[in-house]
Amino acid sequence: MPERIEAPVRVEAAGEPHKLIEEFAGRASNSEERVSVARMRSPAGWIEPGQRPDFDEYTVVLSGTLRVESEDGSLDVSAGQAVLTRAGEWVRYSTPQGAEYIAVCLPAFSPETAHRDE
């Protein structure tokens, strides 16, 4: 039988100013280690530390623009577009104008496997 997910779990976000993360599946919400699925609501001016995660991350932008910096440069991902960052790549996300997006991490995100810059 299909299993309904009644509500997401709020997860603490890295970066400033504060960003809202609502995890529907993953380590924090249902102890799922294979994948995490979360909706992000990020204000204008939000930026997080760079990271070199142990997971692939697919990000689908619903509104606004997500800036993705890598060692090769940066790109802006707008509403209706998506981006894939691979495990082991250095990446830093920001939302200069604000954005709402869905992030899917394989395997599931954890702060310990994000390997954020100091």
PyMOL commands that set and color helices and strands:
alter all, ss='L'
color gray80, all
select helices_A, chain A and resi 27-30+111-114
alter helices_A, ss='H'
color red, helices_A
select strands_A, chain A and resi 9-11+20-25+36-42+46-47+56-70+73-78+82-85+91-95+99-106
alter strands_A, ss='S'
color yellow, strands_A
deselect
rebuild
show_as cartoon
